[in-house]
Amino acid sequence: MKFFWSLILIFCCLQPQLFSQQSAPTFQTGHYSKVNELLFHPNNQHLISCGDDGKIIVWDIQLGLQRAEVLGHKNGLKDIDFLNDSVLISLGADNDLKTWSLPNLHPLSQLKIKTDSLQAFAVMDAHQLCLVGRKVHFYDLNTKRLRPTNYQSKSLFNSVDYKQLNNELVVTGPQDNYAVTININEPLQFYKYFVGNIHKAVYGDNLLLMATNKGGLIYYSHARDKKNVFTLNDDLNYVTDMATKNGVIAIGTAFGFTSILDVKTNTIHTSIGMNGVAIASLAYSDDGKWLALANTKGIIYLYDTENYKLNKILKGAAASILDLKVFGDDILIGYSDGVIRYMNLPNNQLKSNSIKLDKVQEQNGENYSILSIDSMQANAVYFTVLKTNRHHIKTSLLKKAEKMKGVWNLRNNEIILSRKLRDAALNKLVNKNFKRQKAFVYSDYYQHGQKYRFKDEVYTLDSNKYTFYKGEVQNKIEYPIKHSAPITGLRYLSNHELILSFSQDGSIRFWNRNGEYLAVLYLAGQYSFFYLNKDNYYFASKEVLDQIGFLNKDKLYGYEQYDQYYNRPNEVMEDLRFFDSTDIVDYKKAYLKRLEKLGVLVNTLNISEKLPEIVVDYFGDYSTKKDTVNFSLTMADIDGHISAYAYLINGIEKRCELKDSKQHYVQEISIVLSAGINQIEFYCINDNGIRSLRKKKIITCEKSFEKPNLYLLSIGMSDYLNKDFNLKYAQKDATEIAALLSGGKAYGEVFKMELYNAEFTLDTQQSIASFLQAANINDVILFYYAGHGVLDSDFNYYLATHNMDFDAPGKLGMAFDDIEQLFEGLACRNKLMMIDACFSGEIDKSSLKANKNNVEGLDEIQFRSAQAAAFDGNGDMGIFELSKLVFADLRLSKGTNILSSSSGIEYALEGDKWGNGLFTYVLKNGLLKKEADLNDDKQIRIMELQVYLRETVAVLSEGNQNPILRKENIKNNFVLW
């Protein structure tokens, strides 16, 4: 039986937020192939992209999220342009023109142009287009009249642009030896620029830019003026696209970097971008503050133009799926980016690996794709790989490919590539496509088969409609179109009688045999997942929450506003037959426990559209060298009065109460930025405690700061006044961690305070506070404790000092609440506490009872506890731990992350087999061996470290010890190593 509530969302213990149930979550799918065009909307808030995959996507620049997407043209998309500020027009590979509303991409009209193969178009006014293919055509949208000219290419024109000021077009074709400008005042006036083979020409500011096929750029300041030439000085490289704004030209290249050319001096100002993958499209925003680069893999990079620093990466969370195999309740998935994943569906157990590229391979543009999953034997997965080298430098077409065999050892998570395979059909297809100037697509080579037979029923793929059918011609059931890209194949989960469809859009979709759609699954990163059911409820790992957006009243918001309404794992699990009924009940309890901890009373939950509103005006740069910025806040509530407002910087809240409540209120504020990216969120509160939706601004502070200083407090307690409680490795752990962390290259000066054994007493609390208070906003504070963790009779948590009375820890023990309160009051925004002690996770006191049993070690393993564990009296503590593991902590805090070695009712282990406490042993390996760098970006952030510790410690302890974040701030996921 499903359960439903009307919700009042609450973001802190007593403050309710009401919101509209009409909002629905969207997951970031992005492009999965070459991006052909980028356009910034004149409002400078949205970026529109289109690609070979036929998709049009509207991106929110500020949030870095996908606002809307549509599969505009199933057979590929050639070009897009603005018909006006609220209408987009697109040209498909089948000569079809479509119009779409902006920014939501609702379809408006469609028409078919009956002429030769069209390649590009330009909007001349509200109803007139110039279309180019073999000829140049003019098309009237009102009369639907096509008027061809006599001007014809040797092959095909592939580029056209229009300059309203001169009423002039520029047209190019790669096989022609010139570019032509056409003044469209009657009679048409043609002027040819004989500059060799030109594959693209565009207008920008007062410039006419031309990209040649010989590795250079030609630009004219005014029509027919003396030309200026810029060359790449590399015969293999060439200019793929260009854009100009405010006296500079951005020049994209086939080698993947973009040069910024100063027009006045004709010299390179700087170079940006990613080597190895060709730039496919470039665009400047109308206000000149942003430069967007897109490559042939479908990834978009957003740079600010003040310093040309990378600000955001816009892409889908998952690559295209090329194969999926079912083995009982296990599935194995192969992706186009060389990632292979294993998942046990009932247990939601996920493991991932990928074929790594070294720097030389990256620069050479090599890529590995998991072409097929061949077999699975014991802990070994056998698969076939497609290796592609750099696409041809002049055409961006694939020139060479080869197949290889590989094996993935699941036990030690290692991939080995073995022998190469000869494949004449593959080589033939690559050569054939190259000669035809056709892009290589996996579906051309690797057909999974159009028909499938599951339980004596036939299922047929329809690649044109991105759907499939059950049954033969008569009485067939058509499954709804849900994928936004071609379906790669179908599989049958026979244990649960479910159909799985998987696609180049990176999704796995679940269906029953009656044609009913149930849910979608996306997998990303090392352990990340996102389920979304047909009712818009989701079940997701914390690591992918920033890939979720919500539209409300035509505005896009991040997950924070809606997570506690839509993030209901049990709702998703009930729709899918492979989850155990006991797990479904536990996840439902975990959801309710989450609401309880947030102060939500389930029986009073309600829905309302009437929220206070806040408007945030910011007129500065989104990448700035200033460390203080100014905002204007306009707040109003038609049914109440504004009583307070607040802002959060990377999850750290500052609340301001108003002296007098007002229905309308304006406030100017200044905010000090942290170094790097600042996610700043604003909201207001009315006198009924109802909050507005948060408005977010993301500002990068590029001020030249010195490296942050590290303030390291390390405490190791092996020797106690009461010798019965001595530990073997705690002091060793703290000493080694202090030495390890203080050697990090990310820090300037390192200030250390180390307390061991008799040095740590309650009297040291003031000196600890004085030491930590010296850290400024951009510094990093790391607190590490190894020793006994003790609960008193009321389940308050204490760190055992040297002289603590273990029967009465409140007398001389250091209360953890006091330490936490100290950290919350510090000016420093980058704070991490690591506690290697028993019971160090947060506890739900209402769920616990005392356990009077004695504590005994196991063989050579010792518990870091001076007492028996509190036990889970009603089974609710396990639910509380599950709630913390599954759901992001939305309680407001001052930004401290607290990483605990065990849950609130678990022991922390140490032993000779590790030579350390288990938590510390794994922590050392994760940092020193880079094992905690789960995304291979050469950095280890807090959330990566937490996931690595949780997975690894649980395995080594056989599930007896499970590290957890006692308190988390996922908005400030700073670099630790």
N, C-alpha and C positions, 0 to 999 in steps of 0.2 A: 504494500500500500504506500503510495507516495504521500509526502506531507508538504504542505505549502504554508508559507507565512506572508503576511504583509509586514514590511520591515520599516522601522525607524533605525537608520544606521547610526552607530555611536562610535566616535573616534577617540574618546577618552572616557573615563569612568562615569561622569555625570552629564556629558554633553551630547545630546542627540543630534543627528543629521537626517533630514528627510530628503528623499530624492525620487526621481521618476523611474518607474519600472520599465519604461519604454527603451531605456539604454540597453545596448547589447554589446558583448565583447567582440573585438576583432583581433585576430592574431596576425603577426607580421609574416606574410608569405613572400613579398618581394618579387623580383624578376629571377628567372632561372636560365636566361640566355642573354645575348647581346642587347644592350640598351641602344636604341637607334636615335632617340631624341630626348632632350631635356628642355623644359620651359619653366621659368619662374613666373608665377602669376604676378600681375602688377601690384597686388596688395603686399608683396614680399613676405607673405606668410606661408605660401604653398609652393611646392615644386611638383611639376607633372612630368612623368616619365613614360615612355613607351618602348616596346622591345620586339625582338624577333618572336618572342613567345605569344604575341598577340595581345598582351595585357597593357592596359593603361592604369597607372597608379598615381594617386594624389597623396603627397607626403606633407605632413605638418612639419615645417622647418624647425619651429621652436621645440617641439616635443621629440622630434626625430622618429615619429611614428607614422605608420601607414594609415591615412584617414579613410580612403576609399580605393577600391580596385574594381576593374571590370575586364572580362575577357572580350575585348572589343572586336577582334578579327582573328578567327580560329586558324587561318592559314598564314598568319604573320601580319605585322603592322609596319607600314613604310614611313609614315610621317604624321605629325600632329601640329596644330597651330590654334591660336585663339581666333574665333570668329568675332567675339567681343569678350568683355570681362566675365560674363556669366555662361558662355557657351564655348565648348571645345569642339573642334572638328578633326576627324582622323581619316587617314587613307589606308586601306588594307591591301594586301597582296593580290586580291581578286578584283581590283578596280572598284571597290565599294567605298563610298563616303558615308560617314556617320557623324551625327552631332550628339553632344553629351552636355548635361547641365554641370556647372561647377559650383561648389567643389565636390558634390556627391556622386557625379558620374551617372545620373539617371539618363537612359536613352531618350532622345528627342526625335530623331529622324534618321532615315537610311535611304540611300539611292545608289543605283548601279550605273557606272559610266561606261558606255559602249564605245570603246576606242582601243588603241594599242595598249601595251603594258605600261601603266602609269607607275612612276617611281617616286615622285615628290610633288608638292604643291606649295603655293604661297597665297595667303589671304591679302587681297588688295583693298577691299572695303567690305561692308556688311553683307553684301550679296554676290560679290564677284571674286572668283578664284583664278589663279593661273595654274594649270596642270601640265606636267612635263612627263613624257615617255619617249617615244620615237620622235614626236613633234611637240611643239609648244601650243597649248590650247588655252582658251579663255572660257570660263564656265559661269553662267548666271544661275544662282541658287533659286531665284524667284521664278524665272521662266523655264528652268531646267534645260537651257539651250547651251550646247557645246559649239564653240566657234574655233576651229583649228586655224593656225597660221601656216605659212609656207616654209617656215624655218624648221629644218629637220636635222637630226644628229646622224653621224656615221653609224652609230649603234643605238644607244639610249642616253637621253639626258637623265642625270641622277640627282641634280641639285638645282634649286631655284630659290631666290630670295627677292623680297620687294622692299623698296625704299620709298616711303610715302612722300617725303620732302621733294624728291626729284620726279615722282611718278614713274619710277624706273625699276626694271627687273634685271637680275643677272642670272644667267643660265649656263650650266657646264655639263659636259659629258666626258667620261674617262677616255673615250676613243677619239675625241676631237682634239685638235691642236690649239685650241683657243677657248677663251671664255667670251660670252657675248652679253652686252647690256642692251636692253630693249626699252626705249622710251615709248610708253604706251599712248601718248597723245597721238591722235590720228593725223597723218598716217604714221604707222609704226616706224621708229628710227632704230636701226641696229648699229652697234659699234663692236668690233671684234678686237680682243686683246690676244695677240699672238705670243703666248708665253709658254708654249709646250702643253703637254697633257695635264689637265687640271681636273681633279675629281670632286672639288667642292669650292664654292665661292659664296661669301656672305657679306652683308653690310653690317657695320657697327659703328656707332657714333658718326664721325666724318670719314670713316675708312671703308675701303673695299678690299676684302681679304680673299686670297686665292691660295689653295693648297695644291701643290704640284705632286706628280707621281715620282719625282726625282729627289725627294727628301728635303723639300724647302717650302718656304712661305713667301708669297709676293703680296705686297700691299701698297695701295695707292691712297694718298691723303685726300685727293679729290679726283673726280672722273678725268681720265686721260692725262693726269699729272705724271711726272717722272716716277717710275716704279722704284720701290724699295725692296730689297731681297734679303731674306734671312735663311741660312742653310743650317742643317743639323750636323754637318761635317761627319756624316756616317752614311756610307752608300747603302747599308742594309736597312736603315731606319727611314721612316717617312712620317709626314704630318697627316694625322687622321681627322682632326677637327680643330677648330679655332673659334675664339670668342674675344670680344674687345669691350673695354669699359674704362673710362677715366684715364685715357692715355697709355694703357697697357694692353697687350695682346696675350691671351693664354693660348699656348700651342700644344695640343695633345699629340702624342706620338705612338707609333706601333710598339715601341719598347716599354710603354707603360708610364713614362714620366711626362710631366707637363712643365714646359718652360714659360716663365712670365717675362715677356719682352717689353722693355721701355721704348715706346715709339719715338720719343724725342732723341734718344741717344742710339737707338737700334742695338741695344745691348741687353743681355739677360740679367734680370733683376734677381730671380731665384728660380729653383726647380723643385717641383713637388710631385707627389704621386707614388704609385707602386710599380717597381720594375717587374718586367716579365709578362704582364698581362696588358694587352693593347688598350689604350684609351679609345672609346667608341664615340663619346659625345661630351660636349662642354657647354656651359651656360653661365653667364653672370646674372645676378638679380638686378632688377631695375634700379634699385638704390645703390648698387655697386658694393654692397656689404658682403655678398656671398658669391663664391665660385663653386659650381658643382661639376664633378668629373664622374663619368660612368665608364665602366670597362666592358669587355666582351663577355665576361662571366656574369653580368647582371648586377654588379655591386656599384653603388653610388657613394662617392666621398664628398663631403661638404666642408669647404674651407672658408674661414673668414678671410677677408681681403686686407685687413689692417696689417696682419703679420704673416698671412698665408700659412696659418696653422690649421691642422686637421681638427674640425669641431665635432663632426658626427659621421657615422657610417650607416647608410640606409641599405638594408638588405633583408632577405628572408631569413628566418631562423633555421630553416632546414633546406638542404640541397635536393635536387631531383632524385627520386627513388628509381633505380634501374632494375632491382630484383628484390623479391621477398619470398622466403620459403617458410613453411610451417612444419614444425616437428613436435607433434603433440600439443602442449600448451606453450611451447617456445616458438618465437619467430626470430628470423635472422633477416636483416635488411641491408642491402648494398646501395650506396649513394654515388652520385656523379662526382663528388669532390674527394673520393678516396676513403670515405668513412664507412665503417661496417659496424652494425649494432646488433646486440643480442638482447632479447627481452622475454622474460617469463611473465605472461599476462596475468595469471591469478595472483602472483606475489608482487606484481609491479616492480620486478627486479630488472635493472637495466645495466648493461655494460657496453662500452664503446671503445673503438680504437680506429686508427687511420694510418694510411701510408704516408710517412713523413717525407717532405722535400727538403734538401739542403739548400743553402743560399745560391749555389751555382744552378741547381735545377730550377729554383724559383725565377732567377734572372733569365734563364733560357726558356721560360714559359712552359715548362713541362707540367703535365697533369695526369693523375691516376684516377680512374673510375672503377668502382666495383661492378663489373659487367654482369656477373651471375654468381649466385650461391649454389655450389655444386653438391656438397654433401656435408653431413655432420656426424662425426664418429667420436664417441666419448666426449672429451674436452677439446676436440680439434674441429675447426670449421675449414673446409676446403672451398676455394672460390677462384674465379677467373677475373683478371684485371685487364682493363684497356688503358694503355699508356699512350698519350698524345704529346707530341713535341709542339713547339711554338707554331702557331698558325702562320701561313705565308705572309711575309711582312708587307707586301703590296696590296693584298686583297683580304686579309684576315680570314682566309679560308684554310681549312686543315690540309696539310701537305703530307703528313706522315703519321702512322699509328701502328701499334703492335700489341699483341696479346701476351699475357703472362699468367702463370699459375701462382697461387699464394695459399698459405695456411695460417690460420689464427688460432693460437693456443689460448683457450679461455682461462686456463688455470693461472698462468703467469702473465696473461694479457700481452703476448708478443706476436708480432706479425713477421713472417718470413716469406719473401718472394723467391720463387725457385726458377723453373725453366721458362724459356720463351716458347711461344707457340706460333707455328706458321699458319697463316690464314689467308689464302689467296682471295677469298670472297671479300674480306675486309680491305685488302690492298686495292682490289678492283673498284670497290665502292668509293674509297677515298679519292682515287685518281679520277674516277668518273665525275664525282661531284666537283672536284677542283676544276676540271676542264669546262664543266657547265656553269662555273661560277656559283655553285650552290653550296650553302652551309651544310656541314655534316651534322646530322641529328641522330641520336641513338636509335630512335624507332625505325629509321631506314634500314639499319643493319640488324638490330636485335629485336626481332618480333617474338613475343612470348606466345603468340598464337591467338587467333581471333575467337576461337571457340574453346569452352571449358565444360567438362562434365563433372558435376558434383552430385552424388547420390542419385544417379540416373537422370539428372536434369541437365539440360544444355543451357549454357550461358554464353552470350555472344557480345563481344565488344563492338561499339560503334565509335571509332576514333574521330569521326567528324563531329559528333555531338558530345564527346567526352562523357558518354554514358554506356550502359550495357543493358541487355535484355535477358529475360528468362523465358525459355521455351522456344519453339520453332515459330514459323511464320504465323500460324493460326494460334490465337489465344495467348500471345506472348505478353509478358509483363515488362513494361519499360521502367527501369529504375530512374529516380530523379537525377538531374544533372547537378552534381555537387562539386566536382573537381574543377579547378580553373586552368587545367593543362591536360594534355593527353593522358589517358589511363594506361599505365605500363602493363598491368596485368591484374588477374583475379586469383584469389586463393580461398580455400574452404577450411574453416576452423571446425573440423568434424566433431571434436569433443563437445562443442557448444552450438553446433548447427548455425554458424554465422558465416556470411560472405565478407571477405576483405577485398577492397579495391585499393590499389596503390598507384601513385601518379607522379608525373614529373613536377607537380606543384609541391612535392615533399610531404604529402599527407597520406595517411592510411585511414580509410573510412569503413565503418562497420554497418552491415545490413542484415536483416533477417531474410529468410527465403521467400517472404511474401511481398518483397519490394519495399519494405519500410526502412527508411534511413534512421540510424540509431545515434551515431557519434563519430567524431573524427579524432585522430591521434597524430600529433606532431612530436618528433623526437629531436633534441638538439643538445649540443655539448656532450659532456661525458656521461652525465646521469640525469639530464633534464627531460621533462615530458610535459605535454599539454593535451588533455582530453577536453572536448567540448561537445555536449550533447545537443539534441534538437531543441531543447527548451532553453538553451544558452547558459546552462550551468556548466561550470568547469571544474576540473581536478588537475592541478598543476604543481610542479615543483617550484620552489621559491626563485630559483635561478632564472626562470623564464617570465616572471611577472612583468618585467620591464618591456616585454614584447607584446603586451596586451594594451589595447586602447578602447575607449568607450565614447560613443557619440551621444550627446545630450543637448537638445535644443540647438542642433546644428553646430555644436562646438565639441572639440575633441579633448578628452581628459585621460590621464593615466589611470592605472589600475587602482591606485590608493583610494579613490572615491567610492569604488563599487565592490572591492574584493570580498568584503564580508557578507555581501548579499549573493553574489554569483559564484563564489568559490565554495561549492558544496560537493565534495567528492562522492558522498553517498548517493546523490541524485544521479550522477553519471554511472556509478557502479551498478545501480539498480537496472539501468538500461542495457548493460552488457552482462552476458550470462556467465562469464568466466570468473567473476569475483565471488568469493565465499560469502555466504549470508552473514556469518559472524563478523567478518571484516566490515561489511556494509553497516551493521549495527554499531560497531566501534567508531567508524568514521562519522556516523550521524551524531553519536555522543560527543566526539571530538569537536564537531562543529558547534554543538550547543555549549560545550565547555568554553570554546573560544568566545562566544557571545556573553557567557556568564562573566568571564574575566574582563571583558570590555564594559561590563555594567549594563548589558542589554537585557531587558525583561521580555521574554518571548511572548508572553500573553498580552503585552501592550504594544506590540509592533504594529506600525502603520505606514501608509504610503502617502506622500503629499508632493504636489508640484510647487507649493509655495515656499520658496527658500529665499533667504536674504541673498543679495547679489553684490559682487565686488568686481570692479574694473581696475586693471593695473596698467598704467601708462609708463612706458620706459622709452626714452628717446636717445639713449646712448648706444654704443657699439656692443654687439654680442660677443665680441672678442676684444678685450681692452687691456691696456697697460696700467690702468688705474686700479687701485685696490679698494676704492670706495665708489659706490654708484648710488644714484638717486631714483626714487620711484614716486609716482603720484597714485594714491589709492582713493577711489571713489566708491563708497559703500551706501547701500540703500535697502530698505525693507518696507514694502507697502502695507504689511499687516503687523508690523512691530517696530521696535527701535534697536538700532545698533548699539551694543554695549561694550564690545571689545573687538580687536582684530589681532591677528598673529601672522608671523611668517616663519618659515623653516628654511634653513640653509643646509643642504645635504642631510636632511632628516633631523636637524637640531632646532628645536622650537624656541621662539621668543614671543611671548604673549604680552599685549599691551591693553590695559583696561581703560575705558573712557570715563572721565569724571562725570559726565552727564550723557545719558542715552539719547540718541537722536535718530530720527527716521532717515535722514540723509546726512552723510558725513564724508568730508574730504580730508586726507592726511598726506603730507609730504614726509618721506622717510629716507634716511641714508643707511646703507648696509655695507659693512666691511666684508670684502670677498676673501675667500680662501684661495690659495694658489691652485691653478688648474680649473677644472670644471666645477661650477656652482649651480646646483639645482635649487632654485629659490621658489617656494610655494607660498601663496597668500590666501587667507580666508578671513571672513568676518563672522561675528556671532551676534545673534539678537538677544533681547532680554528674556526670551524663553529658552535660551541655551541652544537654539537651532543654528547650525553652521551653514555657510554658503559652500558651494563647490569650490575646490581649490583652483587657483590660476597659477600656472607655472611659467617661469622664465629660466632659461638655461644660459648662463653667461660664463665665458672662459676668461679667467684672469691671467694675462700673459706678462704681467709685471715681472721684471727680472729679480726674482728672489734667490737668495742663496739656498743651498740644500737645507732641508729641515734638520733641526737638531733632534737627537734621540734622547729622551729621558727614560732610562731603564731602571726599574725597581725590581730586583730579584731577591726572593726570600726562599731559603731552603732549610727545612727543619727535620734533621735526622735525630738529634739528641734533645731529649726533654728532661726537665727536672725529675719527673716520674719516669724512671728508666724502663718501666714496663711497656711504654709506648714508643720506644725508639724505633726508627726506620733505617734501612740500610742505604737507600739510594737517593733520598730526597735532597740532601745537600749537594751531592754529585750532580743531580739533575739541574738544580738551580745554577750551579757554577758553570756547567757546560752550556746551558741556554744563554746565560749572561755573556759568555765569551762568543757564542755563535751570533747572537743578535747584534752585539756591539760591533761586529765585523762587517755588517751590511754596507754595501756601496751606495745605498740610497740616501745616506745621512751625512750631514756636515760634521759637527762636533757630537760626541757621545758623552753624556753625563750619566754616571752609574751610581746607584745606591744599592749595595749588596748587604743583606742581613742574614746571618746564618746562626742557627741554634740559639745560644744564650743572648745573641744580639737582638733578637726579635721578641719584644715584650709590649705590653699595652702602652708603656711609657714612650715608645718610639712613634706613636701615632702623630704627634705634632711635628716631629722632624720629617716624617714621610710627607705630610701636607706641605711643609715649607719647601721641600725638594721639588715636588710636582708642580707647585704654583708658579715656578719660574718659567715653565713652558709657555710659549705664545701660541697664537691661533694655528699657524702652519707647522708647528713642531709635531712630533709623534711621541706619545707616552705608551710604553709597554710595561705592564705589570705581570710578573710571573710568581706564582706561589706553588711550592711543592712541600707537602706535609700532611698532617691530619686535618680533616674537616669534620666538625662535630655539630650535632643538633642538640639543643636543650629540650626540656620537657614540653615546651610549647612549639617545638620544631623551628626555632630561630637558628640561623646558621652562623657558626663561628670558625675562624681560622685559628688553629691551636698555636698559642704563643709558647715560649720556652717554659714558663712557670705556671701555665694554666692548670686549674683544678679540673680534671676531666669529668668529675662528677657534678661540677657546677661551672660550666664553661662561661657563664655570664659574668663571673667575678673578674677573671684576669684574661679571658680570651678576647680576641679582637672581633667584634660584631661585623659581619659582612655588610650589613645595611649601612653601618657608619662609613666603611670604605667606599661603598657605592655612592653614598651621598657626597663624599669628598670629591669623587671623580665627576659627578654631575655638575659640580660647582666650578670646575676648572675652565679657564678660557680656551685652552687647547681643544681643537675639534677632532683630532685624530687620536682616539684612545682605544686601547685593547687590553683587556685583562684575561690572563690564562691561568686557570686554577687546576692543578693536578692533585686533587684530593677527593676523598669519598664524598658523596652526597652534594657535589658542587653545582649540580643543576638546580634550576628553580623548582620549588615544590608547591603543591596545592595542599595547604595545611588541613583543609576540611576533609581530605581524603585519607589522611594518615593515622596510623596507630603505632604505638611503641612496640618494638620487638625485643623481648627480654632474653632471647637466646644468645649464647656466647658466640663470639666471632673467632673463627679459626681459619688459618691459611690453608692453601691447597698445595701440598708438596713444597716446591721451592718458590711458590708465589705467595706474596704477602699482601694483605689489604691495608690501604692507607686510611684506616678507621680505628678509632679508639672505642667504638661501641658497636652494638648490633644495629643493623639498619632499621629505620622505621619501615613498616611494611604497609602495603596497599590494602587498607582495611576493607574498602567496598569495591575494589577494582577500578576506582576512579583515577588513581594516580597514573596508571598506565594510559588512561584516556587523556589525561592532562599532558603527559609526555608526547603522545601522538599528536595532540593539538599543536604543541610547540614545534614539532618536527614538520608538520604539514603546512601550517599557516604562517604567513608573515606576521611579525609582531607590529601591529598598528598603534600600539600604545605610544603616546608621545614621551620623548625622553630628551636628555641632553647629549645623546649621541654615542654613549659608551657601548662598545661591543664586549660582551663577556663570554669567553669560550671556556666551557667546563669540560673536564676530562670524563665525567660520567653524569648520568641523570641524577635527579634529586633523591632517588632511593637505591642507587647502585654504588658498589665499591669501586675504588680506583686501584688498579693492580700494579705491583712492582715485582721483579724477580730476576734471578741470575741469568735466565735465558735471554733477557733483553739487556741486562747490565744497567737498567734504568727503570723508572716507572714506565709502564706500557705507553701511556699517552705521550710522554716526553721522548721515548724511543722512536715513536712514529713521527712526532713533530720534527725531530732532528733529521730523519731520513727524507721527510717531505721537503725540507728546506735545502739541505746539503746536496741531495741527489736530484733536486728539481722535480720530484715525483708529484708534488702538490700543484705544479703548473699544469692544470688540467686542460687548458686551451692552447698550450704551447706558444704563448706570447712572450716568453722569457721573463715574465713577472709572476709573482704569487700574491694574490689579493686575499683578503680575509675570508670571503665567502668560498673561494676555491679551497683554502686551507681547511675550513670547517667541513666541507664535503669530503675532502680527502681523509681527514682524521676520523670522521664518523664511519666511513666505509671500511677503512683499514683497521682501526682499533676493534671494531665489531667482529671482523673476520678473525683477527689474532686472538681475541678473547673468547671466541666461539659464542658471541652474542651476550656475554656477561657484562661488558662495559661498552657504553654507547655515548661518545662525546656529543655535546649539544650546546647550542648557543643559549646561555641563560638569559641573556638580553642581546638584542640585535638591532643594528641600524643599517639596513641593506642599502640605504642611500649613500652612505659614506664607506664604500667598499675600497678602502685605500690600499696602496701597495705596501706590503710588509717586507718583501724580499725581492 
